[in-house]
Amino acid sequence: MTEQPHRFEEETGNTELWTTIFADGHPDLTKQHRLHKRLPRDPRCRLCLVPFEGLGGWYMRRKGKGRSSRNEHYCAACDGFLETFPGGAEVEMSVLYVDIRNSTGYADAESPEHVSARINSFLDRAVARITDHDGFIMAFYGDCVVAVWPPGFVGPGHAQKALGAARALLADPMFRKGSNAAIPVGIGVHTGPVYISTVEAARGLFRDVSIFGKSVNVTARLASEAAPFTCLVSESVAGSELGETPEQSYDLKGLSEPVRAYSLN
């Protein structure tokens, strides 16, 4: 993530560093984001946004910023950063889940090839709409995409950007009700404290960044509760943005208290 790792003090936890990066915005990383966004093309490193493909990817590989051999989601420099400075911090951010409805029924009626092609089309389009609104892809779970908007990366308007991504998904012909061969999706969007940190597997051979906490669970449950071609947006995201949209209370599985949310379709 940075070519001058000596600027950071290595310590267990590295909470202050992680807070700076994801909550406040680290100047080195912010500078890299501005530069790398100008270079073609996707896919990109999840942290510094360096491109892995196209002319931009070729150019950055010559500068030692190619894809990590251990983790395809990060460039070699950022993977080295995660190895040297593991840790995490609790940061207020916005989270979005989007997944396909009735996947089991579709898989039962169609060939595996059709199922695979459908999921790949969904993933490509969902990622495009999310990244169009400055979202960062955290994970793919089968036919589900998880994205975050850390304020250190996207600024204080992270909730509005997440809401914009949700609206763009609903407006996309691939996910719009009534479109021919539309893919029915459910979307959940929530803003709240999220613990973002490194996770490790295989005795250090694989290291990644993941998100944890109640806010993550709320977002996932909102997406599960949403009807096909619908997004449930918690009141923490909506604020005054959806003042004319009816608000409802939802009893979500695994949560002790109802969550108030707005329904968009």
Buried (B, 14 or more C-beta within 10 A) or exposed (E): BBEEEEEBEEEEEBBEBBBBBBBEBBEBBBEBBEEBEEBEEBBBBBBBBBBBEEEBBEBBBEEEBBBBEBBEBBBBBBBBBBBEBBBBBBBBBBBBBBBBBEBEEBBEEEEEEEBEEBBEEBBEBBBEBBBEBBBBBBBEEEBBBBBBBBBBBBEEBBBBBBBBBBBBBBEBEBBBEEEEEBBBBBBBBBBBEBBBBBBEEEEEEEBBBBBBBBBBBBBBBBBBBBEBBBBBBBBBBBEEBBEEEEBEEBEBEEEEEEBEBBBBE
